[in-house]
């Protein structure tokens, strides 16, 4: 349900929509709907959004907002990202709420994954 004055949709850049779709399907089980050759929309049970074709990417070093996923099994999620051709740009580290790492999907967009569970 769409809620008044709440974030309801988010869009990201992608250099290669097919690579982006394959990555997010494999790692996070997202479903996609294509709207022409330059846009694809995704939906999971918590958020909807899309990817638009461009040569740019979203990275925190360029001032972009950071989208952070949650995982109850941080190392397993990290391994899924690596297996899907993502790259780890900040290895797992501790922060006051738990642990997290940052990664780039195959087209260069930066995201993070955090967990409140500590294996140490």
Phi and psi restraints in degrees (range 20) as a CNS / XPLOR table:
assign (resid 1 and name C) (resid 2 and name N)
       (resid 2 and name CA) (resid 2 and name C) 1.0 -77.5 20.0 2
assign (resid 2 and name N) (resid 2 and name CA)
       (resid 2 and name C) (resid 3 and name N) 1.0 131.2 20.0 2
assign (resid 2 and name C) (resid 3 and name N)
       (resid 3 and name CA) (resid 3 and name C) 1.0 -111.1 20.0 2
assign (resid 3 and name N) (resid 3 and name CA)
       (resid 3 and name C) (resid 4 and name N) 1.0 141.6 20.0 2
assign (resid 3 and name C) (resid 4 and name N)
       (resid 4 and name CA) (resid 4 and name C) 1.0 -57.0 20.0 2
assign (resid 4 and name N) (resid 4 and name CA)
       (resid 4 and name C) (resid 5 and name N) 1.0 127.1 20.0 2
assign (resid 4 and name C) (resid 5 and name N)
       (resid 5 and name CA) (resid 5 and name C) 1.0 59.0 20.0 2
assign (resid 5 and name N) (resid 5 and name CA)
       (resid 5 and name C) (resid 6 and name N) 1.0 33.4 20.0 2
assign (resid 5 and name C) (resid 6 and name N)
       (resid 6 and name CA) (resid 6 and name C) 1.0 -119.0 20.0 2
assign (resid 6 and name N) (resid 6 and name CA)
       (resid 6 and name C) (resid 7 and name N) 1.0 150.4 20.0 2
assign (resid 6 and name C) (resid 7 and name N)
       (resid 7 and name CA) (resid 7 and name C) 1.0 -61.2 20.0 2
assign (resid 7 and name N) (resid 7 and name CA)
       (resid 7 and name C) (resid 8 and name N) 1.0 129.6 20.0 2
assign (resid 7 and name C) (resid 8 and name N)
       (resid 8 and name CA) (resid 8 and name C) 1.0 -123.4 20.0 2
assign (resid 8 and name N) (resid 8 and name CA)
       (resid 8 and name C) (resid 9 and name N) 1.0 -11.8 20.0 2
assign (resid 8 and name C) (resid 9 and name N)
       (resid 9 and name CA) (resid 9 and name C) 1.0 -160.2 20.0 2
assign (resid 9 and name N) (resid 9 and name CA)
       (resid 9 and name C) (resid 10 and name N) 1.0 143.7 20.0 2
assign (resid 9 and name C) (resid 10 and name N)
       (resid 10 and name CA) (resid 10 and name C) 1.0 -136.2 20.0 2
assign (resid 10 and name N) (resid 10 and name CA)
       (resid 10 and name C) (resid 11 and name N) 1.0 140.6 20.0 2
assign (resid 10 and name C) (resid 11 and name N)
       (resid 11 and name CA) (resid 11 and name C) 1.0 -121.5 20.0 2
assign (resid 11 and name N) (resid 11 and name CA)
       (resid 11 and name C) (resid 12 and name N) 1.0 143.9 20.0 2
assign (resid 11 and name C) (resid 12 and name N)
       (resid 12 and name CA) (resid 12 and name C) 1.0 -127.9 20.0 2
assign (resid 12 and name N) (resid 12 and name CA)
       (resid 12 and name C) (resid 13 and name N) 1.0 153.4 20.0 2
assign (resid 12 and name C) (resid 13 and name N)
       (resid 13 and name CA) (resid 13 and name C) 1.0 -78.2 20.0 2
assign (resid 13 and name N) (resid 13 and name CA)
       (resid 13 and name C) (resid 14 and name N) 1.0 159.8 20.0 2
assign (resid 13 and name C) (resid 14 and name N)
       (resid 14 and name CA) (resid 14 and name C) 1.0 -153.7 20.0 2
assign (resid 14 and name N) (resid 14 and name CA)
       (resid 14 and name C) (resid 15 and name N) 1.0 130.7 20.0 2
assign (resid 14 and name C) (resid 15 and name N)
       (resid 15 and name CA) (resid 15 and name C) 1.0 -77.0 20.0 2
assign (resid 15 and name N) (resid 15 and name CA)
       (resid 15 and name C) (resid 16 and name N) 1.0 -26.6 20.0 2
assign (resid 15 and name C) (resid 16 and name N)
       (resid 16 and name CA) (resid 16 and name C) 1.0 -146.7 20.0 2
assign (resid 16 and name N) (resid 16 and name CA)
       (resid 16 and name C) (resid 17 and name N) 1.0 101.0 20.0 2
assign (resid 16 and name C) (resid 17 and name N)
       (resid 17 and name CA) (resid 17 and name C) 1.0 -60.5 20.0 2
assign (resid 17 and name N) (resid 17 and name CA)
       (resid 17 and name C) (resid 18 and name N) 1.0 -36.7 20.0 2
assign (resid 17 and name C) (resid 18 and name N)
       (resid 18 and name CA) (resid 18 and name C) 1.0 -65.4 20.0 2
assign (resid 18 and name N) (resid 18 and name CA)
       (resid 18 and name C) (resid 19 and name N) 1.0 -43.0 20.0 2
assign (resid 18 and name C) (resid 19 and name N)
       (resid 19 and name CA) (resid 19 and name C) 1.0 -64.6 20.0 2
assign (resid 19 and name N) (resid 19 and name CA)
       (resid 19 and name C) (resid 20 and name N) 1.0 -41.4 20.0 2
assign (resid 19 and name C) (resid 20 and name N)
       (resid 20 and name CA) (resid 20 and name C) 1.0 -62.9 20.0 2
assign (resid 20 and name N) (resid 20 and name CA)
       (resid 20 and name C) (resid 21 and name N) 1.0 -46.9 20.0 2
assign (resid 20 and name C) (resid 21 and name N)
       (resid 21 and name CA) (resid 21 and name C) 1.0 -61.4 20.0 2
assign (resid 21 and name N) (resid 21 and name CA)
       (resid 21 and name C) (resid 22 and name N) 1.0 -45.3 20.0 2
assign (resid 21 and name C) (resid 22 and name N)
       (resid 22 and name CA) (resid 22 and name C) 1.0 -59.5 20.0 2
assign (resid 22 and name N) (resid 22 and name CA)
       (resid 22 and name C) (resid 23 and name N) 1.0 -44.2 20.0 2
assign (resid 22 and name C) (resid 23 and name N)
       (resid 23 and name CA) (resid 23 and name C) 1.0 -60.3 20.0 2
assign (resid 23 and name N) (resid 23 and name CA)
       (resid 23 and name C) (resid 24 and name N) 1.0 -52.4 20.0 2
assign (resid 23 and name C) (resid 24 and name N)
       (resid 24 and name CA) (resid 24 and name C) 1.0 -71.4 20.0 2
assign (resid 24 and name N) (resid 24 and name CA)
       (resid 24 and name C) (resid 25 and name N) 1.0 -28.1 20.0 2
assign (resid 24 and name C) (resid 25 and name N)
       (resid 25 and name CA) (resid 25 and name C) 1.0 -66.7 20.0 2
assign (resid 25 and name N) (resid 25 and name CA)
       (resid 25 and name C) (resid 26 and name N) 1.0 -45.7 20.0 2
assign (resid 25 and name C) (resid 26 and name N)
       (resid 26 and name CA) (resid 26 and name C) 1.0 -68.0 20.0 2
assign (resid 26 and name N) (resid 26 and name CA)
       (resid 26 and name C) (resid 27 and name N) 1.0 -43.9 20.0 2
assign (resid 26 and name C) (resid 27 and name N)
       (resid 27 and name CA) (resid 27 and name C) 1.0 -85.1 20.0 2
assign (resid 27 and name N) (resid 27 and name CA)
       (resid 27 and name C) (resid 28 and name N) 1.0 -46.8 20.0 2
assign (resid 27 and name C) (resid 28 and name N)
       (resid 28 and name CA) (resid 28 and name C) 1.0 -114.8 20.0 2
assign (resid 28 and name N) (resid 28 and name CA)
       (resid 28 and name C) (resid 29 and name N) 1.0 3.1 20.0 2
assign (resid 28 and name C) (resid 29 and name N)
       (resid 29 and name CA) (resid 29 and name C) 1.0 61.7 20.0 2
assign (resid 29 and name N) (resid 29 and name CA)
       (resid 29 and name C) (resid 30 and name N) 1.0 33.7 20.0 2
assign (resid 29 and name C) (resid 30 and name N)
       (resid 30 and name CA) (resid 30 and name C) 1.0 -73.5 20.0 2
assign (resid 30 and name N) (resid 30 and name CA)
       (resid 30 and name C) (resid 31 and name N) 1.0 148.7 20.0 2
assign (resid 30 and name C) (resid 31 and name N)
       (resid 31 and name CA) (resid 31 and name C) 1.0 -106.5 20.0 2
assign (resid 31 and name N) (resid 31 and name CA)
       (resid 31 and name C) (resid 32 and name N) 1.0 143.6 20.0 2
assign (resid 31 and name C) (resid 32 and name N)
       (resid 32 and name CA) (resid 32 and name C) 1.0 -124.7 20.0 2
assign (resid 32 and name N) (resid 32 and name CA)
       (resid 32 and name C) (resid 33 and name N) 1.0 150.9 20.0 2
assign (resid 32 and name C) (resid 33 and name N)
       (resid 33 and name CA) (resid 33 and name C) 1.0 -128.6 20.0 2
assign (resid 33 and name N) (resid 33 and name CA)
       (resid 33 and name C) (resid 34 and name N) 1.0 121.1 20.0 2
assign (resid 33 and name C) (resid 34 and name N)
       (resid 34 and name CA) (resid 34 and name C) 1.0 -82.6 20.0 2
assign (resid 34 and name N) (resid 34 and name CA)
       (resid 34 and name C) (resid 35 and name N) 1.0 138.9 20.0 2
assign (resid 34 and name C) (resid 35 and name N)
       (resid 35 and name CA) (resid 35 and name C) 1.0 -124.7 20.0 2
assign (resid 35 and name N) (resid 35 and name CA)
       (resid 35 and name C) (resid 36 and name N) 1.0 76.7 20.0 2
assign (resid 35 and name C) (resid 36 and name N)
       (resid 36 and name CA) (resid 36 and name C) 1.0 83.3 20.0 2
assign (resid 36 and name N) (resid 36 and name CA)
       (resid 36 and name C) (resid 37 and name N) 1.0 -177.6 20.0 2
assign (resid 36 and name C) (resid 37 and name N)
       (resid 37 and name CA) (resid 37 and name C) 1.0 -77.1 20.0 2
assign (resid 37 and name N) (resid 37 and name CA)
       (resid 37 and name C) (resid 38 and name N) 1.0 -11.7 20.0 2
assign (resid 37 and name C) (resid 38 and name N)
       (resid 38 and name CA) (resid 38 and name C) 1.0 -117.0 20.0 2
assign (resid 38 and name N) (resid 38 and name CA)
       (resid 38 and name C) (resid 39 and name N) 1.0 10.0 20.0 2
assign (resid 38 and name C) (resid 39 and name N)
       (resid 39 and name CA) (resid 39 and name C) 1.0 -153.2 20.0 2
assign (resid 39 and name N) (resid 39 and name CA)
       (resid 39 and name C) (resid 40 and name N) 1.0 138.2 20.0 2
assign (resid 39 and name C) (resid 40 and name N)
       (resid 40 and name CA) (resid 40 and name C) 1.0 -137.5 20.0 2
assign (resid 40 and name N) (resid 40 and name CA)
       (resid 40 and name C) (resid 41 and name N) 1.0 140.6 20.0 2
assign (resid 40 and name C) (resid 41 and name N)
       (resid 41 and name CA) (resid 41 and name C) 1.0 -106.6 20.0 2
assign (resid 41 and name N) (resid 41 and name CA)
       (resid 41 and name C) (resid 42 and name N) 1.0 149.9 20.0 2
assign (resid 41 and name C) (resid 42 and name N)
       (resid 42 and name CA) (resid 42 and name C) 1.0 -125.3 20.0 2
assign (resid 42 and name N) (resid 42 and name CA)
       (resid 42 and name C) (resid 43 and name N) 1.0 159.6 20.0 2
assign (resid 42 and name C) (resid 43 and name N)
       (resid 43 and name CA) (resid 43 and name C) 1.0 -148.2 20.0 2
assign (resid 43 and name N) (resid 43 and name CA)
       (resid 43 and name C) (resid 44 and name N) 1.0 129.9 20.0 2
assign (resid 43 and name C) (resid 44 and name N)
       (resid 44 and name CA) (resid 44 and name C) 1.0 -126.3 20.0 2
assign (resid 44 and name N) (resid 44 and name CA)
       (resid 44 and name C) (resid 45 and name N) 1.0 -174.5 20.0 2
assign (resid 44 and name C) (resid 45 and name N)
       (resid 45 and name CA) (resid 45 and name C) 1.0 -74.6 20.0 2
assign (resid 45 and name N) (resid 45 and name CA)
       (resid 45 and name C) (resid 46 and name N) 1.0 -9.0 20.0 2
assign (resid 45 and name C) (resid 46 and name N)
       (resid 46 and name CA) (resid 46 and name C) 1.0 -115.0 20.0 2
assign (resid 46 and name N) (resid 46 and name CA)
       (resid 46 and name C) (resid 47 and name N) 1.0 -27.7 20.0 2
assign (resid 46 and name C) (resid 47 and name N)
       (resid 47 and name CA) (resid 47 and name C) 1.0 -150.9 20.0 2
assign (resid 47 and name N) (resid 47 and name CA)
       (resid 47 and name C) (resid 48 and name N) 1.0 151.9 20.0 2
assign (resid 47 and name C) (resid 48 and name N)
       (resid 48 and name CA) (resid 48 and name C) 1.0 -120.8 20.0 2
assign (resid 48 and name N) (resid 48 and name CA)
       (resid 48 and name C) (resid 49 and name N) 1.0 158.1 20.0 2
assign (resid 48 and name C) (resid 49 and name N)
       (resid 49 and name CA) (resid 49 and name C) 1.0 -177.6 20.0 2
assign (resid 49 and name N) (resid 49 and name CA)
       (resid 49 and name C) (resid 50 and name N) 1.0 -161.7 20.0 2
assign (resid 49 and name C) (resid 50 and name N)
       (resid 50 and name CA) (resid 50 and name C) 1.0 -159.4 20.0 2
assign (resid 50 and name N) (resid 50 and name CA)
       (resid 50 and name C) (resid 51 and name N) 1.0 170.8 20.0 2
assign (resid 50 and name C) (resid 51 and name N)
       (resid 51 and name CA) (resid 51 and name C) 1.0 -125.2 20.0 2
assign (resid 51 and name N) (resid 51 and name CA)
       (resid 51 and name C) (resid 52 and name N) 1.0 134.3 20.0 2
assign (resid 51 and name C) (resid 52 and name N)
       (resid 52 and name CA) (resid 52 and name C) 1.0 -116.5 20.0 2
assign (resid 52 and name N) (resid 52 and name CA)
       (resid 52 and name C) (resid 53 and name N) 1.0 144.1 20.0 2
assign (resid 52 and name C) (resid 53 and name N)
       (resid 53 and name CA) (resid 53 and name C) 1.0 -73.3 20.0 2
assign (resid 53 and name N) (resid 53 and name CA)
       (resid 53 and name C) (resid 54 and name N) 1.0 127.0 20.0 2
assign (resid 53 and name C) (resid 54 and name N)
       (resid 54 and name CA) (resid 54 and name C) 1.0 -164.3 20.0 2
assign (resid 54 and name N) (resid 54 and name CA)
       (resid 54 and name C) (resid 55 and name N) 1.0 164.1 20.0 2
assign (resid 54 and name C) (resid 55 and name N)
       (resid 55 and name CA) (resid 55 and name C) 1.0 -87.3 20.0 2
assign (resid 55 and name N) (resid 55 and name CA)
       (resid 55 and name C) (resid 56 and name N) 1.0 -2.9 20.0 2
assign (resid 55 and name C) (resid 56 and name N)
       (resid 56 and name CA) (resid 56 and name C) 1.0 -87.3 20.0 2
assign (resid 56 and name N) (resid 56 and name CA)
       (resid 56 and name C) (resid 57 and name N) 1.0 165.1 20.0 2
assign (resid 56 and name C) (resid 57 and name N)
       (resid 57 and name CA) (resid 57 and name C) 1.0 -139.2 20.0 2
assign (resid 57 and name N) (resid 57 and name CA)
       (resid 57 and name C) (resid 58 and name N) 1.0 163.7 20.0 2
assign (resid 57 and name C) (resid 58 and name N)
       (resid 58 and name CA) (resid 58 and name C) 1.0 -104.7 20.0 2
assign (resid 58 and name N) (resid 58 and name CA)
       (resid 58 and name C) (resid 59 and name N) 1.0 114.1 20.0 2
assign (resid 58 and name C) (resid 59 and name N)
       (resid 59 and name CA) (resid 59 and name C) 1.0 -136.8 20.0 2
assign (resid 59 and name N) (resid 59 and name CA)
       (resid 59 and name C) (resid 60 and name N) 1.0 145.5 20.0 2
assign (resid 59 and name C) (resid 60 and name N)
       (resid 60 and name CA) (resid 60 and name C) 1.0 -63.8 20.0 2
assign (resid 60 and name N) (resid 60 and name CA)
       (resid 60 and name C) (resid 61 and name N) 1.0 -31.0 20.0 2
assign (resid 60 and name C) (resid 61 and name N)
       (resid 61 and name CA) (resid 61 and name C) 1.0 -63.5 20.0 2
assign (resid 61 and name N) (resid 61 and name CA)
       (resid 61 and name C) (resid 62 and name N) 1.0 -19.3 20.0 2
assign (resid 61 and name C) (resid 62 and name N)
       (resid 62 and name CA) (resid 62 and name C) 1.0 -99.6 20.0 2
assign (resid 62 and name N) (resid 62 and name CA)
       (resid 62 and name C) (resid 63 and name N) 1.0 8.1 20.0 2
assign (resid 62 and name C) (resid 63 and name N)
       (resid 63 and name CA) (resid 63 and name C) 1.0 90.4 20.0 2
assign (resid 63 and name N) (resid 63 and name CA)
       (resid 63 and name C) (resid 64 and name N) 1.0 9.4 20.0 2
assign (resid 63 and name C) (resid 64 and name N)
       (resid 64 and name CA) (resid 64 and name C) 1.0 -74.3 20.0 2
assign (resid 64 and name N) (resid 64 and name CA)
       (resid 64 and name C) (resid 65 and name N) 1.0 152.8 20.0 2
assign (resid 64 and name C) (resid 65 and name N)
       (resid 65 and name CA) (resid 65 and name C) 1.0 -67.1 20.0 2
assign (resid 65 and name N) (resid 65 and name CA)
       (resid 65 and name C) (resid 66 and name N) 1.0 150.8 20.0 2
assign (resid 65 and name C) (resid 66 and name N)
       (resid 66 and name CA) (resid 66 and name C) 1.0 -107.2 20.0 2
assign (resid 66 and name N) (resid 66 and name CA)
       (resid 66 and name C) (resid 67 and name N) 1.0 120.2 20.0 2
assign (resid 66 and name C) (resid 67 and name N)
       (resid 67 and name CA) (resid 67 and name C) 1.0 -89.1 20.0 2
assign (resid 67 and name N) (resid 67 and name CA)
       (resid 67 and name C) (resid 68 and name N) 1.0 129.4 20.0 2
assign (resid 67 and name C) (resid 68 and name N)
       (resid 68 and name CA) (resid 68 and name C) 1.0 -119.8 20.0 2
assign (resid 68 and name N) (resid 68 and name CA)
       (resid 68 and name C) (resid 69 and name N) 1.0 123.7 20.0 2
assign (resid 68 and name C) (resid 69 and name N)
       (resid 69 and name CA) (resid 69 and name C) 1.0 -87.9 20.0 2
assign (resid 69 and name N) (resid 69 and name CA)
       (resid 69 and name C) (resid 70 and name N) 1.0 156.9 20.0 2
assign (resid 69 and name C) (resid 70 and name N)
       (resid 70 and name CA) (resid 70 and name C) 1.0 -106.8 20.0 2
assign (resid 70 and name N) (resid 70 and name CA)
       (resid 70 and name C) (resid 71 and name N) 1.0 143.3 20.0 2
assign (resid 70 and name C) (resid 71 and name N)
       (resid 71 and name CA) (resid 71 and name C) 1.0 -141.3 20.0 2
assign (resid 71 and name N) (resid 71 and name CA)
       (resid 71 and name C) (resid 72 and name N) 1.0 133.7 20.0 2
assign (resid 71 and name C) (resid 72 and name N)
       (resid 72 and name CA) (resid 72 and name C) 1.0 -78.8 20.0 2
assign (resid 72 and name N) (resid 72 and name CA)
       (resid 72 and name C) (resid 73 and name N) 1.0 -14.5 20.0 2
assign (resid 72 and name C) (resid 73 and name N)
       (resid 73 and name CA) (resid 73 and name C) 1.0 -130.9 20.0 2
assign (resid 73 and name N) (resid 73 and name CA)
       (resid 73 and name C) (resid 74 and name N) 1.0 78.0 20.0 2
assign (resid 73 and name C) (resid 74 and name N)
       (resid 74 and name CA) (resid 74 and name C) 1.0 -57.3 20.0 2
assign (resid 74 and name N) (resid 74 and name CA)
       (resid 74 and name C) (resid 75 and name N) 1.0 -48.7 20.0 2
assign (resid 74 and name C) (resid 75 and name N)
       (resid 75 and name CA) (resid 75 and name C) 1.0 -63.7 20.0 2
assign (resid 75 and name N) (resid 75 and name CA)
       (resid 75 and name C) (resid 76 and name N) 1.0 -37.8 20.0 2
assign (resid 75 and name C) (resid 76 and name N)
       (resid 76 and name CA) (resid 76 and name C) 1.0 -65.9 20.0 2
assign (resid 76 and name N) (resid 76 and name CA)
       (resid 76 and name C) (resid 77 and name N) 1.0 -40.8 20.0 2
assign (resid 76 and name C) (resid 77 and name N)
       (resid 77 and name CA) (resid 77 and name C) 1.0 -65.4 20.0 2
assign (resid 77 and name N) (resid 77 and name CA)
       (resid 77 and name C) (resid 78 and name N) 1.0 -40.2 20.0 2
assign (resid 77 and name C) (resid 78 and name N)
       (resid 78 and name CA) (resid 78 and name C) 1.0 -60.1 20.0 2
assign (resid 78 and name N) (resid 78 and name CA)
       (resid 78 and name C) (resid 79 and name N) 1.0 -42.9 20.0 2
assign (resid 78 and name C) (resid 79 and name N)
       (resid 79 and name CA) (resid 79 and name C) 1.0 -65.4 20.0 2
assign (resid 79 and name N) (resid 79 and name CA)
       (resid 79 and name C) (resid 80 and name N) 1.0 -38.9 20.0 2
assign (resid 79 and name C) (resid 80 and name N)
       (resid 80 and name CA) (resid 80 and name C) 1.0 -61.1 20.0 2
assign (resid 80 and name N) (resid 80 and name CA)
       (resid 80 and name C) (resid 81 and name N) 1.0 -40.1 20.0 2
assign (resid 80 and name C) (resid 81 and name N)
       (resid 81 and name CA) (resid 81 and name C) 1.0 -64.4 20.0 2
assign (resid 81 and name N) (resid 81 and name CA)
       (resid 81 and name C) (resid 82 and name N) 1.0 -44.1 20.0 2
assign (resid 81 and name C) (resid 82 and name N)
       (resid 82 and name CA) (resid 82 and name C) 1.0 -63.7 20.0 2
assign (resid 82 and name N) (resid 82 and name CA)
       (resid 82 and name C) (resid 83 and name N) 1.0 -44.0 20.0 2
assign (resid 82 and name C) (resid 83 and name N)
       (resid 83 and name CA) (resid 83 and name C) 1.0 -63.9 20.0 2
assign (resid 83 and name N) (resid 83 and name CA)
       (resid 83 and name C) (resid 84 and name N) 1.0 -25.4 20.0 2
assign (resid 83 and name C) (resid 84 and name N)
       (resid 84 and name CA) (resid 84 and name C) 1.0 -94.4 20.0 2
assign (resid 84 and name N) (resid 84 and name CA)
       (resid 84 and name C) (resid 85 and name N) 1.0 17.5 20.0 2
assign (resid 84 and name C) (resid 85 and name N)
       (resid 85 and name CA) (resid 85 and name C) 1.0 71.9 20.0 2
assign (resid 85 and name N) (resid 85 and name CA)
       (resid 85 and name C) (resid 86 and name N) 1.0 23.8 20.0 2
assign (resid 85 and name C) (resid 86 and name N)
       (resid 86 and name CA) (resid 86 and name C) 1.0 -84.1 20.0 2
assign (resid 86 and name N) (resid 86 and name CA)
       (resid 86 and name C) (resid 87 and name N) 1.0 164.5 20.0 2
assign (resid 86 and name C) (resid 87 and name N)
       (resid 87 and name CA) (resid 87 and name C) 1.0 -123.6 20.0 2
assign (resid 87 and name N) (resid 87 and name CA)
       (resid 87 and name C) (resid 88 and name N) 1.0 140.0 20.0 2
assign (resid 87 and name C) (resid 88 and name N)
       (resid 88 and name CA) (resid 88 and name C) 1.0 -85.1 20.0 2
assign (resid 88 and name N) (resid 88 and name CA)
       (resid 88 and name C) (resid 89 and name N) 1.0 120.0 20.0 2
assign (resid 88 and name C) (resid 89 and name N)
       (resid 89 and name CA) (resid 89 and name C) 1.0 -103.3 20.0 2
assign (resid 89 and name N) (resid 89 and name CA)
       (resid 89 and name C) (resid 90 and name N) 1.0 -19.5 20.0 2
assign (resid 89 and name C) (resid 90 and name N)
       (resid 90 and name CA) (resid 90 and name C) 1.0 -140.3 20.0 2
assign (resid 90 and name N) (resid 90 and name CA)
       (resid 90 and name C) (resid 91 and name N) 1.0 111.2 20.0 2
assign (resid 90 and name C) (resid 91 and name N)
       (resid 91 and name CA) (resid 91 and name C) 1.0 -61.2 20.0 2
assign (resid 91 and name N) (resid 91 and name CA)
       (resid 91 and name C) (resid 92 and name N) 1.0 167.8 20.0 2
assign (resid 91 and name C) (resid 92 and name N)
       (resid 92 and name CA) (resid 92 and name C) 1.0 -53.2 20.0 2
assign (resid 92 and name N) (resid 92 and name CA)
       (resid 92 and name C) (resid 93 and name N) 1.0 130.7 20.0 2
assign (resid 92 and name C) (resid 93 and name N)
       (resid 93 and name CA) (resid 93 and name C) 1.0 -141.3 20.0 2
assign (resid 93 and name N) (resid 93 and name CA)
       (resid 93 and name C) (resid 94 and name N) 1.0 159.8 20.0 2
assign (resid 93 and name C) (resid 94 and name N)
       (resid 94 and name CA) (resid 94 and name C) 1.0 -86.8 20.0 2
assign (resid 94 and name N) (resid 94 and name CA)
       (resid 94 and name C) (resid 95 and name N) 1.0 145.7 20.0 2
assign (resid 94 and name C) (resid 95 and name N)
       (resid 95 and name CA) (resid 95 and name C) 1.0 -143.2 20.0 2
assign (resid 95 and name N) (resid 95 and name CA)
       (resid 95 and name C) (resid 96 and name N) 1.0 169.1 20.0 2
assign (resid 95 and name C) (resid 96 and name N)
       (resid 96 and name CA) (resid 96 and name C) 1.0 -54.7 20.0 2
assign (resid 96 and name N) (resid 96 and name CA)
       (resid 96 and name C) (resid 97 and name N) 1.0 -23.8 20.0 2
assign (resid 96 and name C) (resid 97 and name N)
       (resid 97 and name CA) (resid 97 and name C) 1.0 -96.4 20.0 2
assign (resid 97 and name N) (resid 97 and name CA)
       (resid 97 and name C) (resid 98 and name N) 1.0 -4.7 20.0 2
assign (resid 97 and name C) (resid 98 and name N)
       (resid 98 and name CA) (resid 98 and name C) 1.0 151.9 20.0 2
assign (resid 98 and name N) (resid 98 and name CA)
       (resid 98 and name C) (resid 99 and name N) 1.0 -128.8 20.0 2
assign (resid 98 and name C) (resid 99 and name N)
       (resid 99 and name CA) (resid 99 and name C) 1.0 -135.2 20.0 2
assign (resid 99 and name N) (resid 99 and name CA)
       (resid 99 and name C) (resid 100 and name N) 1.0 154.9 20.0 2
assign (resid 99 and name C) (resid 100 and name N)
       (resid 100 and name CA) (resid 100 and name C) 1.0 -158.1 20.0 2
assign (resid 100 and name N) (resid 100 and name CA)
       (resid 100 and name C) (resid 101 and name N) 1.0 168.8 20.0 2
assign (resid 100 and name C) (resid 101 and name N)
       (resid 101 and name CA) (resid 101 and name C) 1.0 -143.1 20.0 2
assign (resid 101 and name N) (resid 101 and name CA)
       (resid 101 and name C) (resid 102 and name N) 1.0 160.8 20.0 2
assign (resid 101 and name C) (resid 102 and name N)
       (resid 102 and name CA) (resid 102 and name C) 1.0 -112.9 20.0 2
assign (resid 102 and name N) (resid 102 and name CA)
       (resid 102 and name C) (resid 103 and name N) 1.0 147.3 20.0 2
assign (resid 102 and name C) (resid 103 and name N)
       (resid 103 and name CA) (resid 103 and name C) 1.0 -142.9 20.0 2
assign (resid 103 and name N) (resid 103 and name CA)
       (resid 103 and name C) (resid 104 and name N) 1.0 160.7 20.0 2
assign (resid 103 and name C) (resid 104 and name N)
       (resid 104 and name CA) (resid 104 and name C) 1.0 -114.9 20.0 2
assign (resid 104 and name N) (resid 104 and name CA)
       (resid 104 and name C) (resid 105 and name N) 1.0 135.7 20.0 2
assign (resid 104 and name C) (resid 105 and name N)
       (resid 105 and name CA) (resid 105 and name C) 1.0 -75.8 20.0 2
assign (resid 105 and name N) (resid 105 and name CA)
       (resid 105 and name C) (resid 106 and name N) 1.0 169.1 20.0 2
assign (resid 105 and name C) (resid 106 and name N)
       (resid 106 and name CA) (resid 106 and name C) 1.0 -54.6 20.0 2
assign (resid 106 and name N) (resid 106 and name CA)
       (resid 106 and name C) (resid 107 and name N) 1.0 -21.2 20.0 2
assign (resid 106 and name C) (resid 107 and name N)
       (resid 107 and name CA) (resid 107 and name C) 1.0 -99.5 20.0 2
assign (resid 107 and name N) (resid 107 and name CA)
       (resid 107 and name C) (resid 108 and name N) 1.0 10.3 20.0 2
assign (resid 107 and name C) (resid 108 and name N)
       (resid 108 and name CA) (resid 108 and name C) 1.0 96.8 20.0 2
assign (resid 108 and name N) (resid 108 and name CA)
       (resid 108 and name C) (resid 109 and name N) 1.0 -0.5 20.0 2
assign (resid 108 and name C) (resid 109 and name N)
       (resid 109 and name CA) (resid 109 and name C) 1.0 -76.7 20.0 2
assign (resid 109 and name N) (resid 109 and name CA)
       (resid 109 and name C) (resid 110 and name N) 1.0 134.4 20.0 2
assign (resid 109 and name C) (resid 110 and name N)
       (resid 110 and name CA) (resid 110 and name C) 1.0 -92.6 20.0 2
assign (resid 110 and name N) (resid 110 and name CA)
       (resid 110 and name C) (resid 111 and name N) 1.0 135.4 20.0 2
assign (resid 110 and name C) (resid 111 and name N)
       (resid 111 and name CA) (resid 111 and name C) 1.0 -136.6 20.0 2
assign (resid 111 and name N) (resid 111 and name CA)
       (resid 111 and name C) (resid 112 and name N) 1.0 174.7 20.0 2
assign (resid 111 and name C) (resid 112 and name N)
       (resid 112 and name CA) (resid 112 and name C) 1.0 -136.7 20.0 2
assign (resid 112 and name N) (resid 112 and name CA)
       (resid 112 and name C) (resid 113 and name N) 1.0 161.0 20.0 2
assign (resid 112 and name C) (resid 113 and name N)
       (resid 113 and name CA) (resid 113 and name C) 1.0 -132.3 20.0 2
assign (resid 113 and name N) (resid 113 and name CA)
       (resid 113 and name C) (resid 114 and name N) 1.0 134.2 20.0 2
assign (resid 113 and name C) (resid 114 and name N)
       (resid 114 and name CA) (resid 114 and name C) 1.0 -127.4 20.0 2
assign (resid 114 and name N) (resid 114 and name CA)
       (resid 114 and name C) (resid 115 and name N) 1.0 161.0 20.0 2
assign (resid 114 and name C) (resid 115 and name N)
       (resid 115 and name CA) (resid 115 and name C) 1.0 -145.3 20.0 2
assign (resid 115 and name N) (resid 115 and name CA)
       (resid 115 and name C) (resid 116 and name N) 1.0 142.7 20.0 2
assign (resid 115 and name C) (resid 116 and name N)
       (resid 116 and name CA) (resid 116 and name C) 1.0 -90.7 20.0 2
assign (resid 116 and name N) (resid 116 and name CA)
       (resid 116 and name C) (resid 117 and name N) 1.0 -0.8 20.0 2
assign (resid 116 and name C) (resid 117 and name N)
       (resid 117 and name CA) (resid 117 and name C) 1.0 -91.3 20.0 2
assign (resid 117 and name N) (resid 117 and name CA)
       (resid 117 and name C) (resid 118 and name N) 1.0 133.4 20.0 2
assign (resid 117 and name C) (resid 118 and name N)
       (resid 118 and name CA) (resid 118 and name C) 1.0 -112.9 20.0 2
assign (resid 118 and name N) (resid 118 and name CA)
       (resid 118 and name C) (resid 119 and name N) 1.0 122.2 20.0 2
assign (resid 118 and name C) (resid 119 and name N)
       (resid 119 and name CA) (resid 119 and name C) 1.0 -82.2 20.0 2
assign (resid 119 and name N) (resid 119 and name CA)
       (resid 119 and name C) (resid 120 and name N) 1.0 -11.1 20.0 2
